[in-house]
Amino acid sequence: MKYITQLLYILLFTGLGELLEAVVPLPVPAAIYGLVLMLIALCTGILKPEKIADTAHFLIAIMPFLFVAPAVNILRYFDIIRSELVAICVVMVVSTVIVFAVSGLVTKLLLKKEVGKDD
Amino acid sequence: MIEFLSGISLFPMVLTLACYQVGLWLRKKWDNPICNPIIVAAILVVAVLLVTGFPVENYQQSMGSATWLLTPATVCLALPLYEQLKVLKKNLFAILAGVSAGTVTSLVVVFLMCRAFGMDEQMTVSLLPKSITTAMGMVLSEQNGGIPALTTVVIIVTGILGSLMGTTLCKLLRLEHPIAQGVALGTASHVMGTSKANELGALQGAVSSLSLAAAGILTAILFPIALMFL
């Protein structure tokens, strides 16, 4: 079963990520360690993309669905935010829009410059 | 009613799948960004839980296996990154500059707004890591005297906001370039923005994965500096 074998490879890197998270005293989560390790393995040719491709694409495709339960979890913590609800909402909406705009526009501007250099 | 539903161990999963399906169907019917399947599903699930009195704790416990898959799914983002490596390398400077600008902006804007609203130190620390991935933000909040549960909530809401407003913001800001779209989604709204970016296109997804990792690491580095101003 290729899906099972692929899942095992993916879980191997997830496990290595979890190991690093436990050992290294940095606030970096297992998922980021795993991602970097898998990228290194792919780039160095240790891991062939086809060894994980089908299951990886499946997991990435269902990611939005996996976020439903964490979103529902807000219900559990509603009491904490109730007192400052309006202020927190304003901070979140405004800062998200600003960060989105700044990061996107800076990238856009620099991309344009690069293209200009090529001409 | 609760006893009946509690007897069906598949109830939370079936409920979530059905609600998500409604979200997908609504999005197909009206092409409106409000019809985001995550939000539609979450609202419907919350409504059903409240109406039936089914405990949220039990719901989360049953959904644990699905939530657990988020870590391996995030690890798998290495694959689109690898597939787009050439384009990413070529535009690495523009991507990292965009991520850095966004990350610094996030810390400064959140800090100043918390001050403006007169929030205390604990609240500010909890809100500061709102743009990075949950696992990282929670740790930063906890280590520096914040409330991890509150941080989790703001991170998820930020993710929802990013995937909700992403397409509209790209249009308003004229971000037509897939790389600029990916940077904005990944920097502003972490993994949830990245899953939206993957829906927009493979390049957007890859750029967003890179941005989310870079933004997370950069936030961890800059966090102590931001705290010095508290």
Interface residues (C-beta under 8 A of the other chain):
Chain A: L7 I10 L11 F13 T14 G17 E18 L26 P27 V28 P29 A30 A31 I32 G34 L35 V36 M38 L39 L42 C43 P49 I52 A53 T55 A56 H57 L59 I60 A61 I62 M63 P64 F65 L66 F67 V68 A69 P70 A71 V72 N73 I74 L75 R76 Y77 I80 I81 E84 A87 I88 V90 V91 M92 V93 V94 S95 T96 V97 I98 V99 F100 A101 V102 S103 G104 L105 V106 T107 K108 L110 L111 E114
Chain B: T16 L17 C19 Y20 P37 I38 I39 A41 A42 V45 V46 L49 V56 E57 Y59 Q60 M63 A66 T67 L69 L70 T71 P72 A73 T74 V75 C76 L77 A78 L79 P80 L81 Y82 E83 L85 N91 F93 A94 I95 A97 G98 V99 A101 G102 T103 T105 S106 V109 V110 M113 C114 F117 M119 M123 L127 K130 S131 T133 T134 A135 M136 V139 L140 Q143 I147 A149 L150 T152 V153 V154 I156 V157 T158 G159 I160 L161 G162 S163 M165 G166 L169 C170 L173 R174 L175 H177 I179 A180 Q181 V183 A184 L185 T187 A188 S189 V191 M192 S195 K196 N198 E199 G205 S209 S211 A213 G216 I217 A220
